[in-house]
Amino acid sequence: MAGGLLAKAIGVFYRIPLTNLLGGYGTGLYQMAYPLFCVMLTFSSVGIPSALSRIIADEEARGKEDGGTVRAALFSFAVLGLVGTLVMCLIAPAMSSLQRDANLRLCYFLLSPSVFFVAQIAVIRGYFQGKREMAPTALSELVEQTVKAGAGLFFAMRFRETPARAAAYTLLAVTMSEVVALGFLFLCYRRERHRRTLRVRVPSGTDILAPVLPVMASSSLLPLSQMADSVLLVRMLSAYSDGAVKLYGLFSGGALALVGLPATVCYGLAAAAVPAVSQATARGEDGEARRRALYALTLTLLLGMPASLGLLLFAGPIVKLLYPAMAEGDLALLVRLVRLTSFSAALLAGVDTLAACLTGMGRAKHAAGSMLLAVLAKFAVQAALVSQPRFGIAGAAVAVNVCYLIAFFLDLFYTVRKEKSHDRHYRARRPAGRSHTRGAPRVERCG
């Protein structure tokens, strides 16, 4: 959490001068390129840290060794990451045409290599998180943000006279930051492996991908919806406004960035919850798993709810402090958007923690179903409100609140719900004559 807070603080202070240097149009391009990038990350890396940490924690709870898991995961997701990079390059021209701005093509090309590197980063972070070693993740986030901020501001100042070029090269800084972060994590991993000389069976790619796929499905829906928003919102706003790209930039790069801050700070709770909940589940202690999940959620809301209240009450001073050079009209609109979406700050943090806990319980498919319903509701509300000029981009803010509210309560329901079939299965499979101790008895696989 400390690492996430410091990394986000660097990001916030980076975004202030960056937004001022890029202007409304450059910021809009920067934000419009991210949804496709997030979708590619979803199918190549998102969900890997939580899923892989669950695998590692489960192996340790069952008394197994884990030496070959990371090697297999690195190879599997290197392939997926490379495919994601190539696909992003191939569809960049079509996507820029859909978004009605040819300047986005260069943005996509310079950002696409990040997909490959982030996939590798996710594997190593998942390994350390599964062993409850959070320092490598925290430190790598700080390294990543520092490089991105330094290189990004350099490029933004260098090309400030041409906002489109400045936005594209600022995205190149993202790629550079991922390369450096991956190098740092590899050094941490090699140092850790030197202390453990294990010779174990290397799992197949299927062994690694099978438990990760449900988590990917859960994690993919929100980035997919954001990519759709970058097209649909701009098109709906273009029907009655000449500044559709700028409006989308204020909403996505301004309001949603502030709303996402508490979730980033609480990421440490979500990351720590996965191995804690997974180990209890592996031992058949479903009640303990639920207790740990609710404890993580309580801590998350203790941080998230004051943040939501602060954004609601102090949106004006916060926005003026962060974006002093913003035009008065844009400033007023951004304050309104921040207040409208402030409710989602605590909800998003809670959704992330609950989804992580469901992953630890082996219920990632439930988190995916919850998010699917939430995203469908968001699209319905957007279609009803954003298409009307009297609501405009504010309708998208209302839709975001609806989305996270539905996802939060559905995830909470699945977290506290008991699954008796699992308890019976565990008791039937537990070897006779062994007491249920913290050392965890050997559990036979089905089939």
C-alpha positions in Angstrom: 0.0 0.0 0.0 2.9 2.4 0.8 4.4 1.6 -2.6 1.1 2.1 -4.4 0.6 5.4 -2.6 4.0 6.7 -3.4 3.7 5.5 -7.0 0.4 7.2 -7.4 1.7 10.4 -5.8 4.4 10.5 -8.5 1.7 9.8 -11.1 -0.5 12.7 -9.8 2.3 15.2 -9.7 3.3 14.0 -13.2 -0.2 14.4 -14.6 -0.5 18.0 -13.4 2.3 19.4 -15.7 1.6 16.8 -18.3 -2.0 17.8 -18.7 -0.9 21.5 -18.8 1.7 20.7 -21.5 -0.5 18.5 -23.7 -3.6 20.6 -23.4 -7.1 19.4 -23.8 -6.6 17.8 -27.3 -3.3 16.1 -26.4 -4.8 14.8 -23.2 -7.7 13.4 -25.1 -5.4 11.6 -27.5 -3.4 10.2 -24.6 -6.6 8.9 -22.9 -8.2 7.5 -26.1 -5.1 5.3 -26.8 -5.3 3.7 -23.4 -8.5 1.6 -23.7 -7.2 -0.5 -26.6 -3.9 -0.9 -24.7 -5.8 -2.1 -21.6 -7.7 -4.6 -23.6 -4.5 -6.0 -25.0 -3.1 -6.2 -21.5 -6.2 -8.0 -20.4 -5.6 -10.9 -22.8 -1.9 -11.1 -22.1 -1.3 -10.1 -18.5 -4.2 -8.7 -16.5 -5.2 -11.2 -13.8 -1.8 -12.9 -13.8 -0.5 -11.5 -10.5 -3.6 -12.6 -8.5 -4.1 -15.9 -10.4 -0.4 -16.9 -10.1 -0.1 -15.8 -6.5 -3.1 -18.1 -5.8 -1.3 -21.0 -7.5 1.9 -20.3 -5.5 0.0 -20.0 -2.2 -2.0 -23.1 -2.9 1.2 -25.1 -3.6 2.8 -24.0 -0.4 -0.4 -24.8 1.6 -0.3 -28.3 0.2 3.4 -28.7 0.9 4.5 -28.7 -2.8 7.5 -26.9 -4.4 7.0 -24.1 -6.9 10.3 -23.8 -8.7 9.0 -24.6 -12.2 5.8 -22.6 -12.1 7.3 -19.2 -12.9 9.4 -20.6 -15.8 6.3 -22.1 -17.5 4.3 -18.9 -16.8 7.0 -16.6 -18.3 7.1 -18.6 -21.5 3.3 -18.9 -21.8 2.7 -15.2 -21.3 5.7 -14.1 -23.3 3.9 -15.7 -26.3 0.6 -14.0 -25.3 2.3 -10.7 -24.8 4.0 -10.8 -28.2 0.7 -11.7 -29.8 -1.0 -8.7 -28.0 1.7 -6.3 -29.2 1.4 -7.5 -32.8 -2.4 -7.4 -32.7 -2.4 -3.8 -31.3 -0.1 -2.7 -34.2 -2.3 -4.4 -36.8 -5.6 -2.9 -35.7 -4.2 0.5 -34.9 -5.2 2.0 -38.3 -8.7 0.7 -38.1 -9.1 1.8 -34.4 -7.9 5.3 -35.1 -10.4 5.5 -38.0 -13.2 4.4 -35.6 -12.2 7.0 -33.1 -12.1 9.6 -36.0 -8.5 10.8 -35.4 -5.6 9.7 -37.5 -3.1 11.0 -35.0 -3.9 8.0 -32.8 -2.1 5.7 -35.1 1.4 6.7 -34.0 0.2 6.6 -30.4 -0.8 3.0 -30.7 2.5 2.0 -32.4 4.7 3.6 -29.7 2.6 2.1 -26.9 2.2 -1.4 -28.2 5.5 -2.9 -27.1 4.4 -2.3 -23.5 2.0 -5.2 -23.8 4.9 -7.7 -24.1 6.9 -6.3 -21.2 3.9 -5.9 -18.9 3.0 -9.6 -19.4 6.5 -10.6 -18.0 6.2 -8.1 -15.2 2.9 -9.6 -14.1 4.3 -13.1 -13.8 7.2 -12.1 -11.5 4.9 -9.9 -9.4 2.5 -12.8 -9.0 5.3 -15.1 -7.9 6.4 -12.8 -5.1 2.9 -11.9 -4.0 2.1 -15.6 -3.7 5.0 -15.9 -1.3 3.7 -12.8 0.5 6.8 -10.8 -0.5 5.3 -7.5 -1.5 8.4 -5.4 -1.6 9.4 -6.3 -5.2 6.0 -5.3 -6.5 6.0 -2.0 -4.5 9.6 -1.1 -5.6 9.0 -2.0 -9.2 5.9 0.3 -9.3 8.0 3.1 -8.0 10.7 2.5 -10.6 8.1 2.3 -13.3 6.4 5.5 -12.3 9.6 7.4 -11.9 10.9 6.5 -15.4 7.5 7.2 -17.0 7.2 10.6 -15.3 10.8 11.7 -16.2 10.7 10.5 -19.8 7.1 11.6 -20.3 7.7 15.2 -19.2 10.9 15.4 -21.3 8.9 14.4 -24.4 6.0 16.6 -23.6 8.2 19.6 -23.3 10.3 18.7 -26.3 7.2 18.5 -28.6 4.8 20.9 -26.8 4.2 22.9 -29.9 2.6 19.9 -31.6 0.2 18.3 -29.1 -0.4 15.2 -31.2 3.3 14.4 -31.4 3.8 15.2 -27.7 1.0 12.8 -26.8 2.5 10.0 -28.9 5.9 10.3 -27.5 4.6 10.5 -24.0 3.1 7.1 -24.6 6.6 5.9 -25.7 7.7 6.9 -22.2 5.2 4.3 -20.9 7.0 1.6 -22.9 10.4 2.7 -21.6 9.1 2.5 -18.0 8.0 -1.1 -18.5 11.4 -2.1 -19.8 13.2 -0.7 -16.8 10.6 -2.2 -14.4 11.0 -5.6 -15.9 14.8 -5.4 -15.6 14.5 -4.5 -12.0 12.1 -7.4 -11.2 14.4 -9.9 -13.0 17.2 -8.8 -10.7 15.0 -9.4 -7.7 13.9 -12.8 -9.0 17.4 -14.0 -9.7 18.6 -12.9 -6.3 15.7 -14.8 -4.7 16.2 -18.0 -6.7 19.9 -18.1 -5.7 18.7 -18.6 -2.2 16.6 -21.6 -3.3 18.0 -24.3 -5.4 14.9 -26.3 -6.4 14.7 -29.0 -9.0 11.1 -29.6 -9.8 8.7 -30.6 -12.6 8.0 -27.7 -15.0 4.2 -27.4 -15.4 2.8 -27.2 -18.9 1.4 -24.1 -20.4 -2.1 -25.5 -19.9 -1.4 -26.0 -16.2 -0.7 -22.3 -15.9 -3.3 -20.9 -18.2 -6.3 -22.9 -16.9 -6.6 -21.2 -13.5 -5.7 -17.8 -15.0 -8.4 -17.7 -17.7 -11.3 -17.1 -15.3 -9.4 -14.2 -13.7 -8.7 -12.8 -17.2 -12.3 -13.0 -18.1 -13.2 -11.1 -14.9 -10.5 -8.5 -15.5 -11.2 -8.1 -19.2 -14.7 -6.7 -19.1 -13.9 -3.3 -17.6 -11.0 -2.5 -20.1 -13.2 -3.7 -23.0 -16.0 -1.4 -21.9 -13.5 1.5 -21.6 -12.3 0.8 -25.2 -15.9 0.8 -26.3 -16.4 4.1 -24.4 -13.5 5.7 -26.3 -15.5 5.1 -29.5 -19.2 5.3 -28.4 -18.9 8.3 -26.0 -16.9 10.4 -28.6 -19.5 9.5 -31.3 -22.5 10.3 -29.1 -20.9 13.6 -28.0 -19.9 14.5 -31.5 -23.6 14.6 -32.5 -24.0 17.9 -30.6 -20.5 19.1 -29.6 -17.4 20.1 -31.5 -15.2 19.3 -28.5 -16.0 15.6 -28.1 -12.4 14.5 -27.7 -11.7 17.1 -25.1 -14.9 16.2 -23.1 -13.8 12.5 -23.2 -10.3 13.6 -22.0 -11.7 15.5 -19.1 -13.9 12.6 -18.0 -11.4 9.8 -18.5 -8.1 11.5 -17.9 -9.4 13.9 -15.2 -12.3 12.6 -13.2 -11.8 8.8 -13.5 -8.1 9.3 -12.8 -8.9 10.8 -9.4 -11.6 8.2 -8.7 -9.1 5.5 -9.3 -6.6 6.8 -6.8 -8.1 5.1 -3.7 -8.2 1.8 -5.6 -4.5 2.1 -6.4 -3.6 2.8 -2.8 -5.7 -0.2 -1.7 -4.1 -2.5 -4.2 -1.8 -3.8 -1.5 -4.8 -5.1 0.4 -6.1 -6.9 -2.7 -2.7 -8.4 -3.5 -2.2 -9.7 0.1 -5.8 -11.0 0.3 -5.3 -13.5 -2.6 -2.7 -15.8 -0.9 -4.3 -15.4 2.5 -7.7 -16.4 1.3 -6.3 -19.1 -1.1 -4.3 -20.9 1.6 -7.4 -21.0 3.9 -9.5 -22.4 1.0 -6.8 -25.0 0.1 -7.0 -26.3 3.7 -10.8 -26.5 3.5 -11.3 -23.6 5.9 -14.0 -21.8 4.0 -15.2 -19.9 7.1 -11.7 -18.6 7.7 -11.4 -17.6 4.0 -14.6 -15.6 4.2 -13.5 -13.9 7.4 -10.2 -12.9 5.8 -12.0 -11.6 2.8 -14.4 -9.5 4.8 -11.5 -8.2 6.9 -9.7 -7.1 3.7 -12.9 -5.4 2.5 -13.3 -3.6 5.8 -9.8 -2.2 5.6 -10.4 -1.2 2.0 -13.6 0.7 2.8 -11.9 2.4 5.8 -9.6 4.0 3.3 -12.0 4.3 0.4 -15.0 5.9 2.0 -13.1 9.0 3.4 -11.5 9.4 -0.1 -15.0 9.4 -1.7 -16.2 12.0 0.8 -13.1 14.1 0.3 -13.6 14.1 -3.5 -17.2 15.1 -3.0 -16.6 18.0 -0.6 -13.3 19.3 -1.9 -13.5 18.7 -5.6 -13.1 22.4 -6.4 -9.9 23.0 -4.5 -8.4 19.6 -5.6 -9.0 20.3 -9.3 -7.7 23.9 -9.1 -4.6 22.6 -7.3 -3.9 19.9 -9.8 -4.8 21.8 -13.0 -4.1 25.5 -12.4 -3.6 26.3 -16.1 -6.9 24.7 -17.2 -9.5 27.0 -18.9 -12.2 28.2 -16.6 -15.0 26.4 -18.4 -13.1 23.1 -18.5 -12.2 23.5 -14.8 -15.9 23.9 -13.9 -16.9 20.8 -15.9 -14.1 18.7 -14.4 -15.2 19.7 -10.8 -18.7 18.6 -11.6 -17.5 15.3 -13.1 -15.3 14.6 -10.0 -18.3 15.3 -7.7 -20.6 13.0 -9.7 -18.1 10.1 -9.7 -16.8 10.6 -6.2 -19.2 7.9 -5.0 -17.3 5.4 -7.2 -13.9 5.9 -5.5 -14.8 3.6 -2.5 -16.9 1.3 -4.7 -14.0 0.6 -7.2 -11.6 -0.1 -4.3 -14.1 -2.5 -2.8 -14.7 -4.2 -6.1 -11.0 -4.8 -6.7 -10.6 -6.3 -3.2 -13.6 -8.5 -3.5 -12.6 -9.7 -6.9 -9.2 -10.6 -5.6 -10.8 -12.5 -2.7 -13.1 -14.4 -5.0 -10.0 -15.4 -7.0 -8.4 -16.7 -3.9 -11.5 -18.7 -3.2 -11.5 -20.2 -6.7 -14.6 -18.2 -7.6 -13.2 -15.9 -10.3 -16.1 -16.8 -12.6 -18.5 -15.2 -10.2 -16.5 -12.0 -10.3 -16.6 -12.1 -14.1 -20.4 -12.6 -14.1 -20.9 -9.7 -11.7 -18.8 -7.4 -13.8 -20.6 -8.4 -17.0 -23.9 -7.4 -15.5 -22.4 -4.2 -14.2 -20.9 -3.3 -17.6 -24.2 -4.0 -19.4 -26.0 -1.7 -17.0 -23.4 1.0 -17.6 -23.9 0.9 -21.4 -27.7 1.1 -20.9 -27.4 4.2 -18.7 -24.9 5.8 -21.0 -27.1 5.2 -24.1 -30.0 6.8 -22.3 -28.2 9.9 -20.8 -25.1 10.8 -22.9 -27.1 11.0 -26.1 -29.1 13.8 -24.6 -27.4 17.2 -24.7 -28.8 18.3 -21.3 -26.8 15.4 -19.7 -23.8 15.2 -22.0 -20.6 13.8 -20.5 -22.2 13.9 -17.0 -24.4 11.0 -18.1 -21.2 8.9 -18.4 -20.3 9.8 -14.8 -23.7 8.6 -13.6 -23.3 5.3 -15.6 -19.9 4.7 -13.9 -21.6 4.9 -10.5 -24.2 2.4 -11.5 -21.6 0.0 -12.9 -19.5 -0.1 -9.7 -22.5 -0.2 -7.4 -23.9 -3.3 -9.1 -20.4 -5.0 -9.2 -19.7 -4.3 -5.6 -22.9 -5.8 -4.1 -22.8 -8.8 -6.4 -19.2 -9.6 -5.5 -20.1 -9.1 -1.8 -22.9 -11.6 -2.2 -20.7 -14.3 -3.8 -18.0 -13.7 -1.2 -20.2 -14.3 1.8 -22.3 -17.1 0.3 -21.4 -20.6 1.5 -20.8 -23.4 -1.0 -21.6 -26.6 0.8 -20.7 -28.8 -2.1 -17.0 -27.7 -1.7 -17.1 -28.6 2.0 -18.4 -32.1 1.3 -16.0 -32.6 -1.5 -13.0 -31.6 0.7 -14.1 -33.9 3.6 -14.6 -36.8 1.2 -11.1 -36.3 -0.3 -9.2 -35.7 2.9 -7.1 -38.7 3.8 -8.3 -40.6 6.8 -6.3 -40.5 10.0 -4.9 -37.1 9.4 -5.8 -34.2 11.7 -6.7 -30.9 10.0 -3.7 -28.8 11.0 -2.0 -25.7 9.7 0.4 -28.0 7.8 -2.4 -28.9 5.4 -3.1 -32.6 4.6 -2.5 -33.9 1.2 -5.6 -33.4 -1.0 -6.0 -35.7 -4.0 -6.9 -34.3 -7.3 -10.3 -35.2 -8.9 -9.9 -37.6 -11.8 
